[in-house]
Every structure is written in C-alpha cells, then in structure tokens.
Amino acid sequence: MRSVTGRSAPSSGNLPASTEKARLLDIEQKGSGLEDAEEINNDTTDLSKTQKPDKKYSFLAVVGIFTVFMLSGPMLIMSNKYILKDIDFSFPLTLSFMTLTFSSVSCWVYVKMNGIQMERSKTMTRSFYTRRIIPIGALSTGTVVFGMTSYLYLTVAFVQMLKAFTPVMTLLGLVIFRLESPTRKAIVCVLIICSGTAIAGYGELNFSIVGVMCMICAQMFEAMKLVFTQVVLQKNRFSLVETLYYVTPMSAACVFFFACILEFPRMGQDDVNKILSNTQPFMLSCVVAITTNVVNTFVVQNSNALILKLAVTARNALLVFFNAALMGETVTILEAYGYAVSLSGFMAYNYVKFQEKR
C-alpha cells in the first residue's frame, strides 16, 4: 500500500512576528500567480502548497513539464471558448460540471486502482469538511463560473489583459482580512495596474460591461479562495492527490447545484444534441482540464514563486499575441498600450513583494 503523506505546518499563533510576516507575503507571492487557475477549471492549487521536495528532476523532465504547463492552460481556454461560442453551447455551468466531474472520477479511479491511502482521512470529519472544504469548493465554483462566462462576452485577448488586475484583488482580500498592511510602493504599483487596465478597457472595441464584471467577480472569488485556504488550512498540508480527491467533488457538486437552477431548466433537446454531435471537443476539454490541474499544482510545489509568476505572465501575453495574430481578434494600439502599462505595474508589484519577502 502506498501512502500519500504531508507535513503539518506550525500554527501561526506560535510563530514570531517576522516569520508570520514572511508567511503572509508567501501567500500573496505564490498564490496570486495562479490567476489562470482561473483559468476556468483549476480549483486545486491553493490547497496543495507544500514544501519543495528534495527529489531532483532531469533537465528533459523539467523542460517537458514546463512545456505542458505553458500549453495546457491556453489549450483549455481555447477549447472552452470553442465550445461556448463556436458550437454555441452557452451553458458554462454545465461545461464546468462536466470537466470537474471528469477530474473527480479520474482521481477516484487512480486512488482505488493504486491502493493509495489518504493520510487526511482521519481528520476529514463532517465538521472539518463542512467548515473548510465546502467553502473552498463554493469559492472555486465562483471562480470557474464567472471566469468561463466572461468568454461569452469578451475576446480571449482582452480577458488575458484583465488578468494582470489579479494582484489588486489579492491585495484587497489580504487587507480586508487584516492579514497585510500594503506598503507605499505596493500601492503605487497597484495604481499603475489599475490605470493600465482602464486604458486597455477604453481601447477595447468589443467592450462589454457584463463580461468585465464577470471577470472581476472571478478574480474576487479567486482572491477570497486563496486567502481562505491559506489561513484556514495552514495546519493541513494537502498533497496533489488529496486535493483532487477531497476538493474537486465538492466543486462539482456546487456547480451542479447552480446548474440545476440556472441552466438545466432552459436546456432543450437541441443543446443536448450539440453535446452528442461534438463529443471530441467536450472530451478534449475534460482531458485538458485535469491535465491543467495536475501540472499547475506540480509546478507550484516545485518552483520559485517569482519564476512561476513570470511564466504565467509570459503565457498570458503569448495568448494575447496568438489570438490577435492568428485568430483574428482585434487589439487596438490604445489597448496594447494599456496592457503594457498593466504588465509594467504587475512586474513592479512582484518585484516589490519579492524584495519585502527577502
């Protein structure tokens, strides 16, 4: 029998002030770089934050994993966009439920076939599950649903530009929960990000207030999930398999609940036929979703926080260029300028947080 192990983190109440400050900075430094978790179906990353393992990987393995990391997120976004807009399957909750259910079942089969023992099974009481896992599943649902819905109203390029706004939401969440008092430099960086985002929005030809509000809501849910997870579960270091095993089914259940209310009643036979006649795109979305979950969590566990943020930022920028150059999406000069300003503020903000952490 193989076992999944994890180490318990010390309680923040027993830590000196300097150590506690470093921990909170690490929450923001590493967590807010996962805005692509947002990436529509990545609802597992925050729980699986662990200490870097001692295992060393070969150069080819690192290159392969990094390549999958850079490609899986954009592939998920493009496949979901194709289903929602090109196939005209305008049911983001249903699509989210399908991908989350596929991830849950795949993880369950993997655990049972390999005889993996869950070390957290003894602590996974009804009270623990209700107070800790269910809220995270609900917040993940908000991230998934609002993030995916935004693609019904906005171009892929513009959505990637809006993701530069994520640190603003994360910092706001930390301030609201009184976990951090932002420095003057951090506030200046946030103002630069806000102004750049505003300029990009003003230059967007297909601007939709509904789409922008959906994206902002997705970022708010992601920030709240990040803060809640790190604060509540700091004593329980979940492994990759444990995270998928316990959290993803609850996320799927939350999505299913809202789909029953908002989407299933208005879904007709024609919409069901769209699924049956386009099984390959739907299966591709499911496979890419679980691949994205797994590889994103692995990269978070084994990479430097700053390197991770740089990789995610580069991935978003490349996706903007790809859609503008090859997919026919229009990016105006003013919009590109605003995005450049936002990226400048984003990079400066990461540098400031990195210096504070040191």
C-alpha positions, 0 to 999 in steps of 0.5 A, a space after each residue: 500500500 502506498 501512502 500519500 503523506 504531508 507535513 503539518 505546518 506550525 500554527 501561526 499563533 506560535 510563530 514570531 512576528 517576522 516569520 508570520 510576516 514572511 508567511 503572509 507575503 508567501 501567500 500573496 507571492 505564490 498564490 496570486 500567480 495562479 490567476 489562470 487557475 482561473 483559468 476556468 477549471 483549476 480549483 486545486 492549487 491553493 490547497 496543495 502548497 507544500 514544501 519543495 521536495 528534495 527529489 531532483 528532476 532531469 533537465 528533459 523532465 523539467 523542460 517537458 513539464 514546463 512545456 505542458 504547463 505553458 500549453 495546457 492552460 491556453 489549450 483549455 481556454 481555447 477549447 472552452 471558448 470553442 465550445 461556448 461560442 463556436 458550437 454555441 453551447 452557452 451553458 458554462 455551468 454545465 461545461 464546468 460540471 462536466 470537466 470537474 466531474 471528469 477530474 473527480 472520477 479520474 482521481 477516484 479511479 487512480 486512488 482505488 486502482 493504486 491502493 493509495 491511502 489518504 493520510 487526511 482521512 482521519 481528520 476529514 470529519 463532517 465538521 472539518 469538511 463542512 467548515 473548510 472544504 465546502 467553502 473552498 469548493 463554493 469559492 472555486 465554483 465562483 471562480 470557474 463560473 464567472 471566469 468561463 462566462 466572461 468568454 461569452 462576452 469578451 475576446 480571449 485577448 482582452 480577458 488575458 489583459 484583465 488578468 494582470 488586475 489579479 494582484 489588486 484583488 489579492 491585495 484587497 482580500 489580504 487587507 480586508 482580512 487584516 492579514 497585510 498592511 500594503 506598503 507605499 510602493 505596493 500601492 503605487 504599483 497597484 495604481 499603475 495596474 489599475 490605470 493600465 487596465 482602464 486604458 486597455 478597457 477604453 481601447 477595447 472595441 468589443 467592450 462589454 460591461 457584463 463580461 468585465 464584471 464577470 471577470 472581476 467577480 472571478 478574480 474576487 472569488 479567486 482572491 477570497 479562495 486563496 486567502 481562505 485556504 491559506 489561513 484556514 488550512 495552514 495546519 493541513 498540508 494537502 498533497 496533489 492527490 488529496 486535493 483532487 480527491 477531497 476538493 474537486 467533488 465538492 466543486 462539482 457538486 456546487 456547480 451542479 447545484 447552480 446548474 440545476 437552477 440556472 441552466 438545466 431548466 432552459 436546456 432543450 433537446 437541441 443543446 443536448 444534441 450539440 453535446 452528442 454531435 461534438 463529443 471530441 471537443 467536450 472530451 478534449 476539454 475534460 482531458 485538458 482540464 485535469 491535465 491543467 490541474 495536475 501540472 499547475 499544482 506540480 509546478 507550484 510545489 516545485 518552483 520559485 514563486 517569482 519564476 512561476 509568476 513570470 511564466 504565467 505572465 509570459 503565457 498570458 501575453 503569448 495568448 494575447 499575441 496568438 489570438 490577435 495574430 492568428 485568430 483574428 481578434 482585434 487589439 487596438 494600439 490604445 489597448 496594447 498600450 494599456 496592457 503594457 502599462 498593466 504588465 509594467 505595474 504587475 512586474 513592479 508589484 512582484 518585484 516589490 513583494 519579492 524584495 519585502 519577502 527577502 
